[in-house]
């Protein structure tokens, strides 16, 4: 977990986060993400 936090704080990690935010600003990608999350929620095992 610490390594991931360190990576996300690095310049390369920040660039990747910014690219992800830019992609998620597009409506078609938001719809794709919603479909994926709803599909994953339907697969919960108890």
PDB file of N, H, CA, C and O in Angstrom:
ATOM      1  N   UNK A   1       0.823  -1.176   0.000  1.00  0.00           N
ATOM      2  CA  UNK A   1       0.000   0.000   0.000  1.00  0.00           C
ATOM      3  C   UNK A   1       0.876   1.251   0.000  1.00  0.00           C
ATOM      4  O   UNK A   1       0.565   2.232  -0.676  1.00  0.00           O
ATOM      5  N   UNK A   2       1.962   1.212   0.755  1.00  0.00           N
ATOM      6  H   UNK A   2       2.213   0.415   1.304  1.00  0.00           H
ATOM      7  CA  UNK A   2       2.866   2.359   0.812  1.00  0.00           C
ATOM      8  C   UNK A   2       3.521   2.617  -0.537  1.00  0.00           C
ATOM      9  O   UNK A   2       3.693   3.764  -0.948  1.00  0.00           O
ATOM     10  N   UNK A   3       3.882   1.540  -1.217  1.00  0.00           N
ATOM     11  H   UNK A   3       3.743   0.608  -0.883  1.00  0.00           H
ATOM     12  CA  UNK A   3       4.523   1.693  -2.531  1.00  0.00           C
ATOM     13  C   UNK A   3       3.559   2.333  -3.518  1.00  0.00           C
ATOM     14  O   UNK A   3       3.962   3.155  -4.341  1.00  0.00           O
ATOM     15  N   UNK A   4       2.287   1.957  -3.437  1.00  0.00           N
ATOM     16  H   UNK A   4       1.961   1.289  -2.769  1.00  0.00           H
ATOM     17  CA  UNK A   4       1.285   2.536  -4.315  1.00  0.00           C
ATOM     18  C   UNK A   4       1.110   4.025  -4.026  1.00  0.00           C
ATOM     19  O   UNK A   4       1.032   4.832  -4.953  1.00  0.00           O
ATOM     20  N   UNK A   5       1.049   4.388  -2.757  1.00  0.00           N
ATOM     21  H   UNK A   5       1.112   3.733  -2.005  1.00  0.00           H
ATOM     22  CA  UNK A   5       0.924   5.798  -2.391  1.00  0.00           C
ATOM     23  C   UNK A   5       2.129   6.597  -2.874  1.00  0.00           C
ATOM     24  O   UNK A   5       1.983   7.712  -3.375  1.00  0.00           O
ATOM     25  N   UNK A   6       3.310   6.028  -2.721  1.00  0.00           N
ATOM     26  H   UNK A   6       3.429   5.122  -2.314  1.00  0.00           H
ATOM     27  CA  UNK A   6       4.522   6.715  -3.184  1.00  0.00           C
ATOM     28  C   UNK A   6       4.483   6.910  -4.696  1.00  0.00           C
ATOM     29  O   UNK A   6       4.852   7.972  -5.198  1.00  0.00           O
ATOM     30  N   UNK A   7       4.037   5.887  -5.419  1.00  0.00           N
ATOM     31  H   UNK A   7       3.737   5.025  -5.011  1.00  0.00           H
ATOM     32  CA  UNK A   7       3.945   5.985  -6.871  1.00  0.00           C
ATOM     33  C   UNK A   7       2.950   7.068  -7.282  1.00  0.00           C
ATOM     34  O   UNK A   7       3.230   7.860  -8.182  1.00  0.00           O
ATOM     35  N   UNK A   8       1.796   7.104  -6.629  1.00  0.00           N
ATOM     36  H   UNK A   8       1.569   6.461  -5.898  1.00  0.00           H
ATOM     37  CA  UNK A   8       0.778   8.086  -6.987  1.00  0.00           C
ATOM     38  C   UNK A   8       1.224   9.518  -6.706  1.00  0.00           C
ATOM     39  O   UNK A   8       0.740  10.455  -7.341  1.00  0.00           O
ATOM     40  N   UNK A   9       2.132   9.688  -5.769  1.00  0.00           N
ATOM     41  H   UNK A   9       2.525   8.926  -5.253  1.00  0.00           H
ATOM     42  CA  UNK A   9       2.660  11.025  -5.465  1.00  0.00           C
ATOM     43  C   UNK A   9       3.791  11.428  -6.410  1.00  0.00           C
ATOM     44  O   UNK A   9       4.142  12.606  -6.491  1.00  0.00           O
ATOM     45  N   UNK A  10       4.357  10.466  -7.116  1.00  0.00           N
ATOM     46  H   UNK A  10       4.072   9.509  -7.051  1.00  0.00           H
ATOM     47  CA  UNK A  10       5.470  10.759  -8.018  1.00  0.00           C
ATOM     48  C   UNK A  10       4.955  11.490  -9.266  1.00  0.00           C
ATOM     49  O   UNK A  10       3.760  11.452  -9.557  1.00  0.00           O
ATOM     50  N   UNK A  11       5.846  12.148  -9.994  1.00  0.00           N
ATOM     51  H   UNK A  11       6.817  12.178  -9.758  1.00  0.00           H
ATOM     52  CA  UNK A  11       5.425  12.848 -11.225  1.00  0.00           C
ATOM     53  C   UNK A  11       4.762  11.909 -12.243  1.00  0.00           C
ATOM     54  O   UNK A  11       3.777  12.275 -12.884  1.00  0.00           O
ATOM     55  N   UNK A  12       5.307  10.706 -12.383  1.00  0.00           N
ATOM     56  H   UNK A  12       6.107  10.409 -11.862  1.00  0.00           H
ATOM     57  CA  UNK A  12       4.720   9.747 -13.327  1.00  0.00           C
ATOM     58  C   UNK A  12       3.329   9.320 -12.861  1.00  0.00           C
ATOM     59  O   UNK A  12       2.407   9.213 -13.669  1.00  0.00           O
ATOM     60  N   UNK A  13       3.180   9.077 -11.568  1.00  0.00           N
ATOM     61  H   UNK A  13       3.929   9.163 -10.912  1.00  0.00           H
ATOM     62  CA  UNK A  13       1.884   8.697 -11.018  1.00  0.00           C
ATOM     63  C   UNK A  13       0.862   9.804 -11.184  1.00  0.00           C
ATOM     64  O   UNK A  13      -0.295   9.537 -11.506  1.00  0.00           O
ATOM     65  N   UNK A  14       1.277  11.048 -10.966  1.00  0.00           N
ATOM     66  H   UNK A  14       2.218  11.265 -10.704  1.00  0.00           H
ATOM     67  CA  UNK A  14       0.381  12.187 -11.138  1.00  0.00           C
ATOM     68  C   UNK A  14      -0.066  12.312 -12.590  1.00  0.00           C
ATOM     69  O   UNK A  14      -1.221  12.647 -12.855  1.00  0.00           O
ATOM     70  N   UNK A  15       0.834  12.048 -13.528  1.00  0.00           N
ATOM     71  H   UNK A  15       1.772  11.776 -13.313  1.00  0.00           H
ATOM     72  CA  UNK A  15       0.502  12.109 -14.954  1.00  0.00           C
ATOM     73  C   UNK A  15      -0.560  11.059 -15.289  1.00  0.00           C
ATOM     74  O   UNK A  15      -1.499  11.337 -16.035  1.00  0.00           O
ATOM     75  N   UNK A  16      -0.408   9.859 -14.739  1.00  0.00           N
ATOM     76  H   UNK A  16       0.355   9.633 -14.134  1.00  0.00           H
ATOM     77  CA  UNK A  16      -1.367   8.785 -15.000  1.00  0.00           C
ATOM     78  C   UNK A  16      -2.726   9.123 -14.393  1.00  0.00           C
ATOM     79  O   UNK A  16      -3.758   8.876 -15.016  1.00  0.00           O
ATOM     80  N   UNK A  17      -2.738   9.681 -13.190  1.00  0.00           N
ATOM     81  H   UNK A  17      -1.899   9.882 -12.684  1.00  0.00           H
ATOM     82  CA  UNK A  17      -3.982  10.084 -12.540  1.00  0.00           C
ATOM     83  C   UNK A  17      -4.679  11.169 -13.362  1.00  0.00           C
ATOM     84  O   UNK A  17      -5.895  11.127 -13.548  1.00  0.00           O
ATOM     85  N   UNK A  18      -3.912  12.132 -13.849  1.00  0.00           N
ATOM     86  H   UNK A  18      -2.924  12.166 -13.698  1.00  0.00           H
ATOM     87  CA  UNK A  18      -4.483  13.208 -14.664  1.00  0.00           C
ATOM     88  C   UNK A  18      -5.070  12.664 -15.968  1.00  0.00           C
ATOM     89  O   UNK A  18      -6.131  13.110 -16.405  1.00  0.00           O
ATOM     90  N   UNK A  19      -4.384  11.705 -16.588  1.00  0.00           N
ATOM     91  H   UNK A  19      -3.522  11.343 -16.234  1.00  0.00           H
ATOM     92  CA  UNK A  19      -4.910  11.094 -17.812  1.00  0.00           C
ATOM     93  C   UNK A  19      -6.223  10.375 -17.530  1.00  0.00           C
ATOM     94  O   UNK A  19      -7.161  10.445 -18.325  1.00  0.00           O
ATOM     95  N   UNK A  20      -6.284   9.689 -16.401  1.00  0.00           N
ATOM     96  H   UNK A  20      -5.522   9.632 -15.756  1.00  0.00           H
ATOM     97  CA  UNK A  20      -7.511   8.985 -16.023  1.00  0.00           C
ATOM     98  C   UNK A  20      -8.661   9.950 -15.794  1.00  0.00           C
ATOM     99  O   UNK A  20      -9.787   9.690 -16.217  1.00  0.00           O
ATOM    100  N   UNK A  21      -8.383  11.057 -15.132  1.00  0.00           N
ATOM    101  H   UNK A  21      -7.468  11.268 -14.789  1.00  0.00           H
ATOM    102  CA  UNK A  21      -9.428  12.070 -14.914  1.00  0.00           C
ATOM    103  C   UNK A  21      -9.908  12.653 -16.235  1.00  0.00           C
ATOM    104  O   UNK A  21     -11.101  12.889 -16.424  1.00  0.00           O
ATOM    105  N   UNK A  22      -8.971  12.883 -17.142  1.00  0.00           N
ATOM    106  H   UNK A  22      -8.002  12.691 -16.988  1.00  0.00           H
ATOM    107  CA  UNK A  22      -9.324  13.435 -18.449  1.00  0.00           C
ATOM    108  C   UNK A  22     -10.215  12.451 -19.218  1.00  0.00           C
ATOM    109  O   UNK A  22     -11.190  12.852 -19.853  1.00  0.00           O
ATOM    110  N   UNK A  23      -9.870  11.159 -19.153  1.00  0.00           N
ATOM    111  H   UNK A  23      -9.078  10.833 -18.637  1.00  0.00           H
ATOM    112  CA  UNK A  23     -10.675  10.154 -19.845  1.00  0.00           C
ATOM    113  C   UNK A  23     -12.054  10.004 -19.217  1.00  0.00           C
ATOM    114  O   UNK A  23     -13.038   9.803 -19.929  1.00  0.00           O
ATOM    115  N   UNK A  24     -12.139  10.097 -17.894  1.00  0.00           N
ATOM    116  H   UNK A  24     -11.339  10.260 -17.315  1.00  0.00           H
ATOM    117  CA  UNK A  24     -13.431   9.929 -17.221  1.00  0.00           C
ATOM    118  C   UNK A  24     -14.336  11.145 -17.391  1.00  0.00           C
ATOM    119  O   UNK A  24     -15.516  11.084 -17.046  1.00  0.00           O
ATOM    120  N   UNK A  25     -13.807  12.244 -17.915  1.00  0.00           N
ATOM    121  H   UNK A  25     -12.849  12.294 -18.196  1.00  0.00           H
ATOM    122  CA  UNK A  25     -14.639  13.416 -18.189  1.00  0.00           C
ATOM    123  C   UNK A  25     -15.506  13.192 -19.429  1.00  0.00           C
ATOM    124  O   UNK A  25     -16.474  13.921 -19.647  1.00  0.00           O
ATOM    125  N   UNK A  26     -15.166  12.192 -20.240  1.00  0.00           N
ATOM    126  H   UNK A  26     -14.380  11.600 -20.063  1.00  0.00           H
ATOM    127  CA  UNK A  26     -15.927  11.914 -21.458  1.00  0.00           C
ATOM    128  C   UNK A  26     -17.161  11.088 -21.114  1.00  0.00           C
ATOM    129  O   UNK A  26     -17.055  10.080 -20.416  1.00  0.00           O
ATOM    130  N   UNK A  27     -18.336  11.505 -21.599  1.00  0.00           N
ATOM    131  H   UNK A  27     -18.422  12.324 -22.167  1.00  0.00           H
ATOM    132  CA  UNK A  27     -19.583  10.799 -21.272  1.00  0.00           C
ATOM    133  C   UNK A  27     -19.589   9.323 -21.667  1.00  0.00           C
ATOM    134  O   UNK A  27     -20.137   8.498 -20.934  1.00  0.00           O
ATOM    135  N   UNK A  28     -18.995   8.973 -22.803  1.00  0.00           N
ATOM    136  H   UNK A  28     -18.551   9.643 -23.398  1.00  0.00           H
ATOM    137  CA  UNK A  28     -19.014   7.562 -23.226  1.00  0.00           C
ATOM    138  C   UNK A  28     -18.200   6.695 -22.269  1.00  0.00           C
ATOM    139  O   UNK A  28     -18.553   5.541 -22.025  1.00  0.00           O
ATOM    140  N   UNK A  29     -17.115   7.241 -21.727  1.00  0.00           N
ATOM    141  H   UNK A  29     -16.828   8.179 -21.926  1.00  0.00           H
ATOM    142  CA  UNK A  29     -16.315   6.481 -20.767  1.00  0.00           C
ATOM    143  C   UNK A  29     -17.025   6.380 -19.419  1.00  0.00           C
ATOM    144  O   UNK A  29     -16.893   5.369 -18.729  1.00  0.00           O
ATOM    145  N   UNK A  30     -17.768   7.404 -19.038  1.00  0.00           N
ATOM    146  H   UNK A  30     -17.876   8.225 -19.599  1.00  0.00           H
ATOM    147  CA  UNK A  30     -18.546   7.347 -17.805  1.00  0.00           C
ATOM    148  C   UNK A  30     -19.600   6.249 -17.904  1.00  0.00           C
ATOM    149  O   UNK A  30     -19.804   5.493 -16.954  1.00  0.00           O
ATOM    150  N   UNK A  31     -20.270   6.160 -19.053  1.00  0.00           N
ATOM    151  H   UNK A  31     -20.104   6.774 -19.824  1.00  0.00           H
ATOM    152  CA  UNK A  31     -21.292   5.126 -19.249  1.00  0.00           C
ATOM    153  C   UNK A  31     -20.650   3.740 -19.207  1.00  0.00           C
ATOM    154  O   UNK A  31     -21.209   2.813 -18.620  1.00  0.00           O
ATOM    155  N   UNK A  32     -19.495   3.600 -19.819  1.00  0.00           N
ATOM    156  H   UNK A  32     -19.041   4.353 -20.296  1.00  0.00           H
ATOM    157  CA  UNK A  32     -18.791   2.310 -19.820  1.00  0.00           C
ATOM    158  C   UNK A  32     -18.414   1.907 -18.390  1.00  0.00           C
ATOM    159  O   UNK A  32     -18.546   0.741 -18.017  1.00  0.00           O
ATOM    160  N   UNK A  33     -17.951   2.861 -17.600  1.00  0.00           N
ATOM    161  H   UNK A  33     -17.844   3.808 -17.903  1.00  0.00           H
ATOM    162  CA  UNK A  33     -17.571   2.580 -16.210  1.00  0.00           C
ATOM    163  C   UNK A  33     -18.798   2.195 -15.390  1.00  0.00           C
ATOM    164  O   UNK A  33     -18.732   1.277 -14.573  1.00  0.00           O
ATOM    165  N   UNK A  34     -19.922   2.894 -15.602  1.00  0.00           N
ATOM    166  H   UNK A  34     -19.975   3.640 -16.265  1.00  0.00           H
ATOM    167  CA  UNK A  34     -21.148   2.543 -14.861  1.00  0.00           C
ATOM    168  C   UNK A  34     -21.599   1.125 -15.175  1.00  0.00           C
ATOM    169  O   UNK A  34     -22.002   0.383 -14.279  1.00  0.00           O
ATOM    170  N   UNK A  35     -21.530   0.746 -16.461  1.00  0.00           N
ATOM    171  H   UNK A  35     -21.202   1.349 -17.189  1.00  0.00           H
ATOM    172  CA  UNK A  35     -21.920  -0.628 -16.841  1.00  0.00           C
ATOM    173  C   UNK A  35     -20.999  -1.643 -16.175  1.00  0.00           C
ATOM    174  O   UNK A  35     -21.467  -2.669 -15.680  1.00  0.00           O
ATOM    175  N   UNK A  36     -19.707  -1.374 -16.158  1.00  0.00           N
ATOM    176  H   UNK A  36     -19.327  -0.541 -16.560  1.00  0.00           H
ATOM    177  CA  UNK A  36     -18.751  -2.294 -15.551  1.00  0.00           C
ATOM    178  C   UNK A  36     -19.014  -2.439 -14.054  1.00  0.00           C
ATOM    179  O   UNK A  36     -19.030  -3.554 -13.533  1.00  0.00           O
ATOM    180  N   UNK A  37     -19.220  -1.309 -13.354  1.00  0.00           N
ATOM    181  H   UNK A  37     -19.207  -0.403 -13.777  1.00  0.00           H
ATOM    182  CA  UNK A  37     -19.455  -1.368 -11.912  1.00  0.00           C
ATOM    183  C   UNK A  37     -20.753  -2.098 -11.590  1.00  0.00           C
ATOM    184  O   UNK A  37     -20.807  -2.870 -10.633  1.00  0.00           O
ATOM    185  N   UNK A  38     -21.795  -1.863 -12.377  1.00  0.00           N
ATOM    186  H   UNK A  38     -21.751  -1.236 -13.155  1.00  0.00           H
ATOM    187  CA  UNK A  38     -23.057  -2.549 -12.100  1.00  0.00           C
ATOM    188  C   UNK A  38     -22.914  -4.051 -12.366  1.00  0.00           C
ATOM    189  O   UNK A  38     -23.503  -4.873 -11.663  1.00  0.00           O
ATOM    190  N   UNK A  39     -22.134  -4.393 -13.376  1.00  0.00           N
ATOM    191  H   UNK A  39     -21.656  -3.726 -13.946  1.00  0.00           H
ATOM    192  CA  UNK A  39     -21.893  -5.802 -13.678  1.00  0.00           C
ATOM    193  C   UNK A  39     -21.124  -6.464 -12.521  1.00  0.00           C
ATOM    194  O   UNK A  39     -21.440  -7.584 -12.119  1.00  0.00           O
ATOM    195  N   UNK A  40     -20.125  -5.769 -12.002  1.00  0.00           N
ATOM    196  H   UNK A  40     -19.868  -4.860 -12.329  1.00  0.00           H
ATOM    197  CA  UNK A  40     -19.342  -6.316 -10.890  1.00  0.00           C
ATOM    198  C   UNK A  40     -20.168  -6.410  -9.611  1.00  0.00           C
ATOM    199  O   UNK A  40     -19.988  -7.351  -8.838  1.00  0.00           O
ATOM    200  N   UNK A  41     -21.060  -5.469  -9.373  1.00  0.00           N
ATOM    201  H   UNK A  41     -21.206  -4.704 -10.001  1.00  0.00           H
ATOM    202  CA  UNK A  41     -21.902  -5.507  -8.183  1.00  0.00           C
ATOM    203  C   UNK A  41     -22.852  -6.697  -8.239  1.00  0.00           C
ATOM    204  O   UNK A  41     -23.202  -7.256  -7.200  1.00  0.00           O
ATOM    205  N   UNK A  42     -23.267  -7.086  -9.418  1.00  0.00           N
ATOM    206  H   UNK A  42     -22.983  -6.632 -10.263  1.00  0.00           H
ATOM    207  CA  UNK A  42     -24.153  -8.231  -9.576  1.00  0.00           C
ATOM    208  C   UNK A  42     -23.480  -9.557  -9.281  1.00  0.00           C
ATOM    209  O   UNK A  42     -24.159 -10.569  -9.107  1.00  0.00           O
ATOM    210  N   UNK A  43     -22.173  -9.569  -9.222  1.00  0.00           N
ATOM    211  H   UNK A  43     -21.621  -8.747  -9.364  1.00  0.00           H
ATOM    212  CA  UNK A  43     -21.406 -10.819  -9.021  1.00  0.00           C
ATOM    213  C   UNK A  43     -20.970 -11.019  -7.588  1.00  0.00           C
ATOM    214  O   UNK A  43     -20.141 -11.891  -7.327  1.00  0.00           O
ATOM    215  N   UNK A  44     -21.489 -10.255  -6.649  1.00  0.00           N
ATOM    216  H   UNK A  44     -22.163  -9.547  -6.861  1.00  0.00           H
ATOM    217  CA  UNK A  44     -21.076 -10.384  -5.247  1.00  0.00           C
ATOM    218  C   UNK A  44     -21.374 -11.778  -4.714  1.00  0.00           C
ATOM    219  O   UNK A  44     -22.425 -12.357  -4.987  1.00  0.00           O
ATOM    220  N   UNK A  45     -20.438 -12.293  -3.958  1.00  0.00           N
ATOM    221  H   UNK A  45     -19.584 -11.823  -3.736  1.00  0.00           H
ATOM    222  CA  UNK A  45     -20.617 -13.594  -3.308  1.00  0.00           C
ATOM    223  C   UNK A  45     -20.671 -13.382  -1.819  1.00  0.00           C
ATOM    224  O   UNK A  45     -19.888 -12.609  -1.268  1.00  0.00           O
ATOM    225  N   UNK A  46     -21.575 -14.053  -1.169  1.00  0.00           N
ATOM    226  H   UNK A  46     -22.211 -14.682  -1.617  1.00  0.00           H
ATOM    227  CA  UNK A  46     -21.709 -13.908   0.282  1.00  0.00           C
ATOM    228  C   UNK A  46     -21.380 -15.189   0.988  1.00  0.00           C
ATOM    229  O   UNK A  46     -21.439 -15.251   2.216  1.00  0.00           O
TER     230      UNK A  46
END
